[in-house]
Amino acid sequence: MKNIIKVDNVSKHYNKGKSHTVALDNVSFNLSKEESISIIGPSGSGKTTLLHIIGGLDNPSSGKVYIDGKLINNMSDNKLSEFRNKKIGFVFQFFNLQDYLTAEENVGLPAKMAGREEKEAKQKAEELLELVGLKY
């Protein structure tokens, strides 16, 4: 089974003045395409930190994260932004939709930002909305 996500000894530490906080401590796991997982734990246990690191929104203090076999830790900001746009999807607890756009336009916005043609972005948005039962 090919790993789509590999997290290898990832740690995240925050230092503020004399205060030292360990958000993640040597987390390791593999996730194949056929698997799904739930990340659960009490408030402050590092769930969001882990998701931000896996999604390329934050960097670990140590350890490595691979997505589709590519090490994302060392990517430049531009390469990481491009990679996120093509390979990673986020479902945020608080959505960030543009209220002046339709659902289809909001869903198609990342494709347009990636340089895709209007028609292609619209078609992809329709497919995604249908996939989650929101086609209108």
Secondary structure, 3 states (H helix, E strand, C coil): CCEEEEEEEEEEEEEECCEEEEEEEEEEEEEECCCCCCCCCCCCCCHHHHHHHHCCCCCCCEEEEEECCEECCCCCHHHHHHHHHHHCCCCCCCCCCCCCCCHHHHHHHHHHHCCCCHHHHHHHHHHHHHHCCCCC
